[in-house]
Amino acid sequence: MSNDALFAPKATGDKTSKDKLEPSQGQISRIIGSGENAQNSIVYKTIAWSFLSGVLFSSIVFGYIAYSGNGNPVDSIKSVWSIFVPVITLSLGYIFGKTK
Protein backbone atom coordinates (compact mmCIF):
# COMPACT_ATOMS: atom_id res chain seq x y z
CA MET A 1 0.00 0.00 0.00
CA SER A 2 1.38 3.31 -1.09
CA ASN A 3 1.23 6.57 0.89
CA ASP A 4 0.50 8.51 -2.32
CA ALA A 5 -3.23 7.85 -1.96
CA LEU A 6 -3.37 9.94 1.23
CA PHE A 7 -2.30 13.21 -0.37
CA ALA A 8 -4.73 15.59 -2.03
CA PRO A 9 -4.22 16.11 -5.75
CA LYS A 10 -2.35 19.23 -6.76
CA ALA A 11 -4.21 22.01 -8.51
CA THR A 12 -3.31 22.29 -12.18
CA GLY A 13 -3.84 26.03 -12.41
CA ASP A 14 -5.01 28.94 -10.32
CA LYS A 15 -7.94 31.06 -11.34
CA THR A 16 -7.06 34.46 -12.69
CA SER A 17 -8.59 37.59 -11.24
CA LYS A 18 -10.89 37.81 -14.29
CA ASP A 19 -12.24 34.30 -13.63
CA LYS A 20 -12.95 35.17 -10.01
CA LEU A 21 -14.99 38.27 -10.96
CA GLU A 22 -17.22 36.56 -13.54
CA PRO A 23 -20.35 34.99 -12.07
CA SER A 24 -20.86 31.32 -12.65
CA GLN A 25 -23.54 30.55 -15.17
CA GLY A 26 -26.62 28.76 -13.87
CA GLN A 27 -28.75 26.24 -15.70
CA ILE A 28 -31.47 28.73 -16.64
CA SER A 29 -28.85 31.18 -17.93
CA ARG A 30 -27.47 28.46 -20.18
CA ILE A 31 -30.92 27.95 -21.71
CA ILE A 32 -32.20 31.52 -22.15
CA GLY A 33 -29.04 33.60 -21.88
CA SER A 34 -28.52 36.59 -19.64
CA GLY A 35 -29.39 40.27 -19.61
CA GLU A 36 -30.93 41.63 -22.82
CA ASN A 37 -30.62 38.23 -24.49
CA ALA A 38 -32.70 36.60 -21.75
CA GLN A 39 -35.52 39.13 -22.19
CA ASN A 40 -35.67 38.56 -25.93
CA SER A 41 -35.30 34.81 -25.58
CA ILE A 42 -38.29 34.57 -23.25
CA VAL A 43 -40.44 36.52 -25.69
CA TYR A 44 -39.37 34.37 -28.66
CA LYS A 45 -40.03 31.20 -26.67
CA THR A 46 -43.47 32.55 -25.70
CA ILE A 47 -44.31 33.12 -29.37
CA ALA A 48 -43.05 29.66 -30.36
CA TRP A 49 -44.94 27.89 -27.58
CA SER A 50 -48.10 29.83 -28.38
CA PHE A 51 -47.95 28.78 -32.02
CA LEU A 52 -47.22 25.18 -31.12
CA SER A 53 -50.00 25.07 -28.52
CA GLY A 54 -52.46 26.68 -30.92
CA VAL A 55 -51.68 24.16 -33.64
CA LEU A 56 -51.87 21.26 -31.19
CA PHE A 57 -55.21 22.32 -29.69
CA SER A 58 -56.61 23.17 -33.14
CA SER A 59 -55.77 19.72 -34.45
CA ILE A 60 -57.30 18.08 -31.37
CA VAL A 61 -60.49 20.13 -31.67
CA PHE A 62 -60.69 19.56 -35.42
CA GLY A 63 -60.18 15.82 -34.97
CA TYR A 64 -62.84 15.66 -32.29
CA ILE A 65 -65.36 17.66 -34.33
CA ALA A 66 -64.63 15.67 -37.50
CA TYR A 67 -64.91 12.35 -35.63
CA SER A 68 -68.12 13.19 -33.77
CA GLY A 69 -69.74 15.15 -36.60
CA ASN A 70 -71.19 17.72 -34.18
CA GLY A 71 -70.74 21.44 -34.69
CA ASN A 72 -68.77 23.58 -37.07
CA PRO A 73 -64.99 22.96 -36.99
CA VAL A 74 -64.17 26.47 -38.23
CA ASP A 75 -65.95 28.12 -35.28
CA SER A 76 -64.22 25.79 -32.84
CA ILE A 77 -60.79 26.50 -34.31
CA LYS A 78 -61.49 30.25 -34.20
CA SER A 79 -62.32 29.96 -30.51
CA VAL A 80 -59.04 28.09 -29.89
CA TRP A 81 -57.00 30.76 -31.66
CA SER A 82 -58.82 33.54 -29.84
CA ILE A 83 -56.85 32.40 -26.79
CA PHE A 84 -53.40 32.33 -28.38
CA VAL A 85 -53.51 35.28 -30.81
CA PRO A 86 -53.55 37.95 -28.04
CA VAL A 87 -50.47 36.38 -26.43
CA ILE A 88 -48.65 36.32 -29.76
CA THR A 89 -49.58 39.91 -30.64
CA LEU A 90 -48.61 41.10 -27.16
CA SER A 91 -45.21 39.45 -27.53
CA LEU A 92 -44.68 40.89 -31.01
CA GLY A 93 -45.69 44.32 -29.72
CA TYR A 94 -43.08 44.01 -26.98
CA ILE A 95 -40.35 43.05 -29.45
CA PHE A 96 -41.08 45.76 -32.02
CA GLY A 97 -42.25 48.45 -29.62
CA LYS A 98 -39.20 48.58 -27.35
CA THR A 99 -37.52 51.97 -27.17
CA LYS A 100 -33.91 52.39 -26.28
SVG drawing of the C-alpha trace seen along z (x, -y; Angstrom):
<svg xmlns="http://www.w3.org/2000/svg" viewBox="-74 -55 78 57">
<polyline fill="none" stroke="black" stroke-width="0.4" points="0.0,0.0 1.4,-3.3 1.2,-6.6 0.5,-8.5 -3.2,-7.9 -3.4,-9.9 -2.3,-13.2 -4.7,-15.6 -4.2,-16.1 -2.4,-19.2 -4.2,-22.0 -3.3,-22.3 -3.8,-26.0 -5.0,-28.9 -7.9,-31.1 -7.1,-34.5 -8.6,-37.6 -10.9,-37.8 -12.2,-34.3 -12.9,-35.2 -15.0,-38.3 -17.2,-36.6 -20.3,-35.0 -20.9,-31.3 -23.5,-30.5 -26.6,-28.8 -28.7,-26.2 -31.5,-28.7 -28.9,-31.2 -27.5,-28.5 -30.9,-27.9 -32.2,-31.5 -29.0,-33.6 -28.5,-36.6 -29.4,-40.3 -30.9,-41.6 -30.6,-38.2 -32.7,-36.6 -35.5,-39.1 -35.7,-38.6 -35.3,-34.8 -38.3,-34.6 -40.4,-36.5 -39.4,-34.4 -40.0,-31.2 -43.5,-32.5 -44.3,-33.1 -43.0,-29.7 -44.9,-27.9 -48.1,-29.8 -47.9,-28.8 -47.2,-25.2 -50.0,-25.1 -52.5,-26.7 -51.7,-24.2 -51.9,-21.3 -55.2,-22.3 -56.6,-23.2 -55.8,-19.7 -57.3,-18.1 -60.5,-20.1 -60.7,-19.6 -60.2,-15.8 -62.8,-15.7 -65.4,-17.7 -64.6,-15.7 -64.9,-12.4 -68.1,-13.2 -69.7,-15.2 -71.2,-17.7 -70.7,-21.4 -68.8,-23.6 -65.0,-23.0 -64.2,-26.5 -65.9,-28.1 -64.2,-25.8 -60.8,-26.5 -61.5,-30.2 -62.3,-30.0 -59.0,-28.1 -57.0,-30.8 -58.8,-33.5 -56.9,-32.4 -53.4,-32.3 -53.5,-35.3 -53.6,-38.0 -50.5,-36.4 -48.7,-36.3 -49.6,-39.9 -48.6,-41.1 -45.2,-39.4 -44.7,-40.9 -45.7,-44.3 -43.1,-44.0 -40.4,-43.1 -41.1,-45.8 -42.3,-48.4 -39.2,-48.6 -37.5,-52.0 -33.9,-52.4"/>
</svg>
